[in-house]
Amino acid sequence: MNNVDNGNFRTVASSQVVLKELMIPTYANFGGKVHGGVILSLMDKIAYTAAASHSRSYCVTASVDSVNFVNSVNVGELVTLMASVNYVGRSSMEVGIKVYSEDFKKGINKHTNTSYFTMVAVDEDTRKSIPVPGLILESEEEVRRFISGKFRKQYKVDYNAKFKARRDNLNMENEKSALSQDNCVIND
Ligand SMILES: CC(C)(COP(=O)(O)OP(=O)(O)OC[C@H]1O[C@@H](n2cnc3c(N)ncnc32)[C@H](O)[C@@H]1OP(=O)(O)O)[C@@H](O)C(=O)NCCC(=O)NCCS
């Protein structure tokens, strides 16, 4: 069952998006490679498209998971982004994005990065979060991605709570002594 609505549930395929963009000279940094920010901007654009398409509503970017660029992108290459809604909660949607870049001349296709954007559907007037349709999972892979998205959401909540507890209870004297092993000098 592809691209079929089913009441309050929608298939993953119905909101999948592919975006291709040629890397032009104005995207380059001083080193001649494409700015990471250009790729991030394209990722935000495709995340919005997938989330808005799934929810059929206005969405905002709530968070972006760590983005590790494993290969640089050169001017003249064709960048392809593929986005899929992996997981949905009540109003949030995790969009998984894979980015590749293709060097036409050399016939090389490189994986640039994979990342996860959390988008939230909001009411345009009140700016409050609103419910989104559930996902119809049609393959073992889609079920695996949904479960992974659910884990990532839970891990973020746990991490934030642990980090806040540690930061709010710092023993500054102990922590400062431990900095002797780090790449800094204290000049206070
Ligand atoms: C995202 C936003 C709507 C959440 O508001 P909120 O008051 O926390 O809303 P809620 O408590 O109703 O939570 C809504 C959902 O967002 C999720 N959420 C909130 N903050 C989040 C964050 N930082 N990361 C991931 N998910 C988040 C919640 O888990 C919840 O998910 P669920 O409904 O699927 O369970 C609000 O923080 C916002 O508008 N932020 C600004 C977004 C923006 O402008 N982005 C572009 C920046 S240029």
Ligand as a Chemical Component Dictionary entry (heavy atoms), coordinates in Angstrom:
data_LIG
# 
_chem_comp.id                   LIG 
_chem_comp.type                 NON-POLYMER 
_chem_comp.pdbx_formal_charge   0 
_chem_comp.three_letter_code    LIG 
# 
loop_
_chem_comp_atom.comp_id 
_chem_comp_atom.atom_id 
_chem_comp_atom.alt_atom_id 
_chem_comp_atom.type_symbol 
_chem_comp_atom.charge 
_chem_comp_atom.model_Cartn_x 
_chem_comp_atom.model_Cartn_y 
_chem_comp_atom.model_Cartn_z 
_chem_comp_atom.pdbx_ordinal 
LIG C1  C1  C 0 9.038  23.258 19.077 1  
LIG C2  C2  C 0 8.034  23.971 19.953 2  
LIG C3  C3  C 0 6.717  24.194 19.172 3  
LIG C4  C4  C 0 7.747  23.036 21.145 4  
LIG O1  O1  O 0 6.979  23.755 22.058 5  
LIG P1  P1  P 0 6.545  23.097 23.457 6  
LIG O2  O2  O 0 5.861  24.120 24.248 7  
LIG O3  O3  O 0 7.697  22.339 24.057 8  
LIG O4  O4  O 0 5.441  22.100 22.936 9  
LIG P2  P2  P 0 4.932  20.768 23.576 10 
LIG O5  O5  O 0 5.296  20.652 25.031 11 
LIG O6  O6  O 0 3.481  20.679 23.190 12 
LIG O7  O7  O 0 5.768  19.631 22.816 13 
LIG C5  C5  C 0 5.456  19.377 21.483 14 
LIG C6  C6  C 0 6.367  18.296 20.965 15 
LIG O8  O8  O 0 7.649  18.852 20.692 16 
LIG C7  C7  C 0 8.636  18.004 21.209 17 
LIG N1  N1  N 0 9.769  18.854 21.520 18 
LIG C8  C8  C 0 9.764  20.021 22.181 19 
LIG N2  N2  N 0 11.000 20.536 22.249 20 
LIG C9  C9  C 0 11.801 19.666 21.598 21 
LIG C10 C10 C 0 13.191 19.644 21.314 22 
LIG N3  N3  N 0 14.025 20.612 21.705 23 
LIG N4  N4  N 0 13.680 18.606 20.622 24 
LIG C11 C11 C 0 12.862 17.614 20.204 25 
LIG N5  N5  N 0 11.536 17.587 20.421 26 
LIG C12 C12 C 0 11.018 18.601 21.124 27 
LIG C13 C13 C 0 7.984  17.370 22.430 28 
LIG O9  O9  O 0 8.657  16.166 22.800 29 
LIG C14 C14 C 0 6.605  17.116 21.914 30 
LIG O10 O10 O 0 6.581  15.928 21.148 31 
LIG P3  P3  P 0 5.263  14.991 21.075 32 
LIG O11 O11 O 0 4.054  15.904 20.963 33 
LIG O12 O12 O 0 5.430  14.185 19.841 34 
LIG O13 O13 O 0 5.273  14.166 22.305 35 
LIG C15 C15 C 0 8.554  25.352 20.493 36 
LIG O14 O14 O 0 9.681  25.112 21.353 37 
LIG C16 C16 C 0 8.971  26.293 19.385 38 
LIG O15 O15 O 0 8.117  26.897 18.728 39 
LIG N6  N6  N 0 10.264 26.446 19.143 40 
LIG C17 C17 C 0 10.780 27.309 18.105 41 
LIG C18 C18 C 0 10.875 26.542 16.801 42 
LIG C19 C19 C 0 11.464 27.378 15.696 43 
LIG O16 O16 O 0 11.118 28.542 15.565 44 
LIG N7  N7  N 0 12.352 26.773 14.908 45 
LIG C20 C20 C 0 13.055 27.467 13.875 46 
LIG C21 C21 C 0 14.241 28.180 14.451 47 
LIG S1  S1  S 0 14.902 29.350 13.311 48 
# 
loop_
_chem_comp_bond.comp_id 
_chem_comp_bond.atom_id_1 
_chem_comp_bond.atom_id_2 
_chem_comp_bond.value_order 
_chem_comp_bond.pdbx_ordinal 
LIG C1  C2  SING 1  
LIG C2  C3  SING 2  
LIG C2  C4  SING 3  
LIG C2  C15 SING 4  
LIG C4  O1  SING 5  
LIG O1  P1  SING 6  
LIG P1  O2  DOUB 7  
LIG P1  O3  SING 8  
LIG P1  O4  SING 9  
LIG O4  P2  SING 10 
LIG P2  O5  DOUB 11 
LIG P2  O6  SING 12 
LIG P2  O7  SING 13 
LIG O7  C5  SING 14 
LIG C5  C6  SING 15 
LIG C6  O8  SING 16 
LIG C6  C14 SING 17 
LIG O8  C7  SING 18 
LIG C7  N1  SING 19 
LIG C7  C13 SING 20 
LIG N1  C8  SING 21 
LIG N1  C12 SING 22 
LIG C8  N2  DOUB 23 
LIG N2  C9  SING 24 
LIG C9  C10 SING 25 
LIG C9  C12 DOUB 26 
LIG C10 N3  SING 27 
LIG C10 N4  DOUB 28 
LIG N4  C11 SING 29 
LIG C11 N5  DOUB 30 
LIG N5  C12 SING 31 
LIG C13 O9  SING 32 
LIG C13 C14 SING 33 
LIG C14 O10 SING 34 
LIG O10 P3  SING 35 
LIG P3  O11 DOUB 36 
LIG P3  O12 SING 37 
LIG P3  O13 SING 38 
LIG C15 O14 SING 39 
LIG C15 C16 SING 40 
LIG C16 O15 DOUB 41 
LIG C16 N6  SING 42 
LIG N6  C17 SING 43 
LIG C17 C18 SING 44 
LIG C18 C19 SING 45 
LIG C19 O16 DOUB 46 
LIG C19 N7  SING 47 
LIG N7  C20 SING 48 
LIG C20 C21 SING 49 
LIG C21 S1  SING 50 
# 
